[in-house]
Structure formats: structure tokens, C-alpha cells
Amino acid sequence: MLGGIVLIEWSAYSQLIFSYAILGGVYALTALGLSLIWGVMRAVNWAHGDLLMLGMYTAYWMVLLLGMDPLIAAIVAFCLLGALGGILHLIAIEPVIEKPGGHEATLLSTLGISVAIESMALILWSPSPRSYDNIYKGIYLELFGIRTSLAEAIAFSLSLIAIFLVDQFMKRSRLGKAIRAVSQNPIGARVVGINVSRIRLFTFSLGVALAGVAGVLVSTFYPNIMPLAGVVWDITSYIVVIFAGLGSIYGVIFSGLIIGIIEGIGAIIFTNAFRRILVGLVFLAVLLLRPEGLFGRALRRV
């Protein structure tokens, strides 16, 4: 009897941890956009989660009004959010980033963008949570007794595929190599003829576009599409980036999965409402013991 109870509890716990690990894959995709922006611009984008929220609403309205498949909506969100990211960069970031105190100014600029997006979303769509039905949500897969919806499996798989494609783009294309050059040494990149301003524009647009895709993928199984949904994703994404450290795209994947699993364990220990307590404790430990991140390179003093 006791063995049966333990088995049931373990099955429930493993199911919960697995579900959060799936969520960790989407965390990784969201954090990748932040990591790219920080790596090239050394700028904090406080509006990143709100732009992800716009991706969620893009899917919601495309499905509701046009009957569009959410996966097609992901392509639409990539294009729309990428264009919006470019516009925001040209208006609010590029004019101040190279001026004295430019990085502090970009922090304030993106914070202002965040407030503006949230306010407009609240006015247009109200604070009430929304969701939409899709064919992927109602189909379930089971492996070794662990059950997940097809929507979650697709979101996880496409997140990993998107990260792989970005990694290959960064390694193999001329533009990707230019982005890496600017990230490592913007002055040297400018000396060899790379247009640093254009690289910043493209990188910011790409980071925002990836956030839009992540928003669409989340919306396929996440029940709370609402104007303030991006706040939590913003905070979690920054934790993933700091966990991973700079310079490791695949480190972002592992960090996202680690954060997801820690959230699952936290939900078991502290209940679901307080699951991020454990994430916060582990986050503080990483900052103290390895401030360069789990997969980042330590700086040498010379």
C-alpha cells in the first residue's frame, strides 16, 4: 500500500518536473534574444518580456480572427516583431547608445518602452487573461509514463531548432561572423570596415523577433495571455542569461532546462505559487560562486 502511494507521488513529481523542463526550452529561446542583444550592445532590454507578450497576442488574434495555424502565426510574429524591434532601436536606442552614459540611457529607454507597451496593451485588451484553442493542445503524448501535450512538445522542439539555426547562422554566415566580431571588439570591428550601427540594428531586431516566436510558442499551451504576462518571462530570461554566461549559445539551452527543472522542484517543495523561491536561492548561489555564469568564460586579470 505504502509502495503504491510512493509510486503515485513519484509519478506526479516526475510529471511536474518534466513539464517545467519543457517550459525551460522556451525560457532558453527567450533568453537567447536577450543574450544576443547584451553581447553586441552591452545594453539591458527591459522591454523584452513585453515584446514576448506581443508575440502571444499576435498568435491569439491571428488564430481568433483568421483561423491561422499557430505555427504559421510564429512566422508572422517573427517578421512583425523583428520590424517593430528595428523601429524601436532606431527611435529609442541608437540615438543614445554611443553618447556618454549611453548604456544607462538605453536602460531607461527600454524601461520606457516596456511601460508604454504594457499601458497600451491594458487599454486595448484589458487585464483579463485570455487563451485560445488549437489542435495541438488537445493531443497528448506519453513516454515512460510521463504525459505531455503535443503543443508543449512542439514548443520545446521548435525552441531547440530555432536556437540551433541561430547558432549555425552565427558561425557560418558573414553577417553572423560580423555580429560575433562586434560582440568581441566593437572598435576593432569598426576598424576592419564593419558597420557597427547596422549590426546593432540587426541584432536587436533578431533578438526581438526571437522573443515574438517564443511568445507564440508559449501561447499554444500557456493559459494566461495578458498584458502583464511578459514581466515574469523578462525576469526569468535574465536569470537564464546570467546562469549561462556570455559566449555560449548552447549554454543558454542547458541553463533554460536547469531553471525549468529547478522551478519544478521548487513547485514540489514550496507549492506552485512559490516555486521561484528555489530559483532565487540557486541564482544567488551562482552569483556568489561563479559570477561569470555556468558556461561563460572567467575574466583574467592582467
C-alpha positions as CSV (number, residue, x, y, z in Angstrom):
1,M,0.0,0.0,0.0
2,L,2.8,2.4,1.0
3,G,4.8,1.4,-2.1
4,G,1.8,2.3,-4.2
5,I,1.4,5.7,-2.6
6,V,5.1,6.4,-3.1
7,L,4.9,5.3,-6.8
8,I,1.9,7.6,-7.4
9,E,3.7,10.5,-5.7
10,W,6.9,9.9,-7.7
11,S,4.9,9.7,-10.9
12,A,3.2,13.0,-10.1
13,Y,6.5,14.7,-9.2
14,S,8.3,13.4,-12.3
15,Q,5.4,14.7,-14.4
16,L,5.6,18.1,-12.8
17,I,9.4,18.4,-13.3
18,F,9.1,17.2,-16.9
19,S,6.5,19.9,-17.6
20,Y,8.8,22.6,-16.2
21,A,11.7,21.2,-18.2
22,I,9.6,21.6,-21.3
23,L,9.0,25.2,-20.3
24,G,12.7,25.6,-19.8
25,G,13.3,25.1,-23.5
26,V,11.1,28.1,-24.2
27,Y,12.9,30.0,-21.5
28,A,16.1,29.3,-23.4
29,L,14.7,30.7,-26.7
30,T,13.6,33.8,-24.9
31,A,16.9,34.3,-23.2
32,L,18.8,33.8,-26.5
33,G,17.4,37.1,-27.8
34,L,18.5,38.8,-24.6
35,S,21.9,37.3,-24.8
36,L,22.5,38.4,-28.3
37,I,21.4,42.0,-27.5
38,W,23.6,42.1,-24.4
39,G,26.6,40.6,-26.2
40,V,26.6,43.1,-29.1
41,M,25.3,46.2,-27.4
42,R,26.0,45.7,-23.7
43,A,22.5,47.0,-23.2
44,V,19.7,45.7,-21.0
45,N,16.4,45.4,-22.8
46,W,13.8,45.7,-20.1
47,A,11.0,45.5,-22.7
48,H,12.0,42.0,-23.8
49,G,9.2,40.3,-21.9
50,D,6.6,42.8,-23.1
51,L,7.7,42.1,-26.7
52,L,7.2,38.4,-26.0
53,M,3.8,39.3,-24.7
54,L,3.0,40.9,-28.1
55,G,4.0,37.7,-29.7
56,M,1.4,35.9,-27.6
57,Y,-1.3,38.4,-28.6
58,T,-0.2,38.1,-32.3
59,A,-0.9,34.4,-32.1
60,Y,-4.2,34.9,-30.2
61,W,-5.6,37.4,-32.8
62,M,-4.3,35.5,-35.8
63,V,-6.0,32.3,-34.7
64,L,-9.2,34.0,-33.5
65,L,-9.7,36.4,-36.5
66,L,-8.1,34.5,-39.3
67,G,-8.2,30.9,-38.2
68,M,-4.4,30.7,-38.7
69,D,-2.4,27.8,-37.5
70,P,-0.3,28.9,-34.6
71,L,2.9,27.7,-36.2
72,I,2.2,29.9,-39.2
73,A,1.5,32.7,-36.7
74,A,5.0,32.2,-35.4
75,I,6.4,33.2,-38.8
76,V,4.2,36.2,-38.8
77,A,5.3,37.2,-35.3
78,F,8.9,36.8,-36.3
79,C,8.5,39.3,-39.1
80,L,6.2,41.7,-37.3
81,L,8.2,41.8,-34.0
82,G,11.5,41.9,-35.9
83,A,10.3,45.0,-37.8
84,L,9.0,46.5,-34.6
85,G,12.3,45.8,-32.9
86,G,14.1,47.7,-35.7
87,I,11.9,50.7,-35.4
88,L,12.3,50.8,-31.6
89,H,16.0,50.5,-31.9
90,L,16.3,53.4,-34.4
91,I,14.0,55.6,-32.3
92,A,15.0,54.9,-28.7
93,I,18.4,53.1,-28.6
94,E,20.7,54.0,-31.5
95,P,20.5,57.8,-30.9
96,V,21.8,57.5,-27.3
97,I,23.9,54.3,-27.1
98,E,27.3,55.9,-28.1
99,K,26.9,59.0,-26.1
100,P,28.3,59.5,-22.6
101,G,26.2,57.4,-20.3
102,G,24.7,55.7,-23.3
103,H,24.2,52.3,-21.6
104,E,22.3,53.9,-18.7
105,A,20.3,55.8,-21.3
106,T,19.3,52.6,-23.1
107,L,18.2,51.1,-19.8
108,L,15.9,54.0,-19.3
109,S,14.7,53.9,-22.9
110,T,13.8,50.2,-22.8
111,L,12.1,50.7,-19.5
112,G,10.0,53.5,-21.1
113,I,9.2,51.2,-24.0
114,S,8.1,48.5,-21.5
115,V,5.8,50.8,-19.7
116,A,4.3,52.1,-23.0
117,I,3.7,48.6,-24.3
118,E,2.1,47.4,-21.1
119,S,-0.1,50.5,-20.9
120,M,-1.3,50.3,-24.5
121,A,-2.0,46.5,-24.1
122,L,-4.0,47.2,-21.0
123,I,-6.1,49.8,-22.8
124,L,-6.6,47.8,-25.9
125,W,-7.1,44.3,-24.4
126,S,-7.9,44.8,-20.7
127,P,-6.1,42.9,-17.9
128,S,-8.2,39.8,-18.2
129,P,-6.3,36.6,-19.1
130,R,-7.1,35.0,-22.5
131,S,-6.3,31.8,-24.3
132,Y,-7.3,30.1,-27.5
133,D,-8.0,26.6,-28.6
134,N,-5.7,24.9,-31.1
135,I,-5.4,21.3,-32.4
136,Y,-2.0,20.8,-30.7
137,K,-3.4,21.4,-27.2
138,G,-5.9,18.6,-27.2
139,I,-3.4,15.8,-28.4
140,Y,-1.3,14.1,-25.8
141,L,1.9,12.1,-26.0
142,E,3.1,9.6,-23.4
143,L,6.6,8.3,-22.8
144,F,7.7,6.2,-19.8
145,G,4.5,7.1,-18.0
146,I,5.1,10.9,-18.5
147,R,2.4,12.7,-20.4
148,T,2.7,16.0,-22.3
149,S,0.5,17.8,-24.8
150,L,1.6,18.0,-28.4
151,A,1.6,21.8,-28.0
152,E,4.3,21.6,-25.3
153,A,6.3,19.1,-27.3
154,I,6.2,21.3,-30.4
155,A,7.1,24.4,-28.4
156,F,10.1,22.7,-26.9
157,S,11.3,21.1,-30.1
158,L,10.9,24.3,-32.2
159,S,12.7,26.3,-29.5
160,L,15.7,24.0,-29.7
161,I,15.6,24.1,-33.5
162,A,15.5,27.9,-33.5
163,I,18.5,28.0,-31.2
164,F,20.4,25.6,-33.4
165,L,19.6,27.7,-36.5
166,V,20.8,30.9,-34.8
167,D,24.0,29.1,-33.7
168,Q,24.7,28.0,-37.3
169,F,23.9,31.4,-38.6
170,M,26.3,33.0,-36.2
171,K,29.1,30.5,-37.1
172,R,28.7,30.2,-40.8
173,S,27.3,33.4,-42.3
174,R,29.3,36.6,-42.9
175,L,26.7,38.6,-41.1
176,G,26.9,36.2,-38.1
177,K,30.6,36.4,-38.0
178,A,30.3,40.2,-38.1
179,I,27.9,40.1,-35.1
180,R,30.5,38.0,-33.2
181,A,33.2,40.4,-34.1
182,V,31.2,43.4,-32.8
183,S,30.4,41.4,-29.7
184,Q,34.1,40.7,-29.0
185,N,35.6,44.0,-30.0
186,P,33.4,46.8,-31.5
187,I,36.3,49.2,-32.0
188,G,38.3,46.5,-33.9
189,A,35.3,45.6,-35.9
190,R,34.8,49.2,-37.0
191,V,38.5,49.4,-38.0
192,V,38.1,46.5,-40.4
193,G,35.1,48.0,-42.1
194,I,32.1,46.5,-40.2
195,N,29.2,48.9,-39.9
196,V,28.7,48.6,-36.2
197,S,25.4,50.6,-36.2
198,R,23.8,48.3,-38.7
199,I,25.0,45.2,-36.7
200,R,23.4,46.6,-33.6
201,L,20.2,47.3,-35.5
202,F,20.1,43.8,-37.0
203,T,20.9,42.1,-33.6
204,F,18.3,44.0,-31.7
205,S,15.7,43.2,-34.4
206,L,16.7,39.5,-34.3
207,G,16.5,39.4,-30.5
208,V,13.0,40.9,-30.5
209,A,11.9,38.6,-33.4
210,L,13.0,35.5,-31.3
211,A,11.0,36.9,-28.4
212,G,8.0,37.1,-30.7
213,V,8.4,33.5,-31.7
214,A,8.8,32.4,-28.1
215,G,5.6,34.3,-27.3
216,V,3.7,32.4,-30.0
217,L,5.0,29.0,-28.8
218,V,4.1,29.8,-25.2
219,S,0.6,30.9,-26.2
220,T,-0.2,27.4,-27.6
221,F,-0.3,25.9,-24.1
222,Y,0.0,28.8,-21.6
223,P,-3.5,29.7,-20.3
224,N,-2.7,33.3,-19.3
225,I,-2.3,35.6,-22.2
226,M,-2.5,39.1,-20.7
227,P,-0.7,42.5,-20.8
228,L,1.5,41.8,-17.7
229,A,2.4,38.3,-18.7
230,G,5.8,39.4,-20.0
231,V,7.1,40.6,-16.7
232,V,7.7,37.1,-15.3
233,W,9.2,36.0,-18.6
234,D,11.5,39.0,-18.5
235,I,12.9,38.2,-15.1
236,T,13.2,34.5,-15.8
237,S,15.0,35.2,-19.1
238,Y,17.6,37.4,-17.4
239,I,18.2,34.7,-14.8
240,V,18.8,32.2,-17.6
241,V,21.2,34.6,-19.3
242,I,23.2,35.1,-16.1
243,F,23.2,31.4,-15.4
244,A,24.6,30.7,-18.9
245,G,27.1,33.5,-19.1
246,L,28.2,35.2,-22.3
247,G,29.6,33.5,-25.3
248,S,27.7,30.2,-25.1
249,I,24.5,29.7,-27.2
250,Y,24.2,26.1,-26.1
251,G,24.8,27.2,-22.6
252,V,21.6,29.1,-22.8
253,I,19.8,25.8,-23.6
254,F,21.2,24.0,-20.6
255,S,20.6,26.9,-18.4
256,G,17.0,27.2,-19.5
257,L,16.5,23.5,-18.8
258,I,18.1,23.8,-15.4
259,I,15.9,26.8,-14.5
260,G,12.8,24.9,-15.6
261,I,13.8,21.8,-13.6
262,I,14.6,23.9,-10.5
263,E,11.1,25.5,-10.9
264,G,9.6,22.1,-11.0
265,I,11.5,21.0,-7.8
266,G,10.5,24.4,-6.2
267,A,6.9,23.7,-7.0
268,I,7.2,20.4,-5.1
269,I,8.9,21.9,-2.1
270,F,7.1,25.3,-1.8
271,T,3.9,24.7,-3.9
272,N,3.4,26.0,-7.4
273,A,2.7,29.6,-6.3
274,F,6.1,29.9,-4.6
275,R,8.2,27.8,-6.9
276,R,10.6,30.7,-7.8
277,I,11.9,30.8,-4.3
278,L,14.2,27.9,-5.0
279,V,15.2,29.6,-8.4
280,G,16.1,32.7,-6.5
281,L,18.2,30.8,-3.9
282,V,20.2,28.9,-6.6
283,F,20.6,32.2,-8.6
284,L,22.2,33.9,-5.6
285,A,24.5,30.9,-5.1
286,V,25.6,31.1,-8.8
287,L,26.3,34.9,-8.5
288,L,28.4,34.3,-5.4
289,L,30.3,31.2,-6.5
290,R,30.6,31.7,-10.3
291,P,29.6,35.2,-11.4
292,E,30.7,34.7,-15.0
293,G,27.9,32.1,-15.3
294,L,27.9,28.3,-15.5
295,F,29.1,28.2,-19.2
296,G,30.8,31.6,-19.5
297,R,34.5,32.2,-19.5
298,A,36.1,33.7,-16.4
299,L,37.8,37.1,-16.9
300,R,41.6,37.1,-16.3
301,R,43.3,40.0,-14.5
302,V,46.5,41.1,-16.2
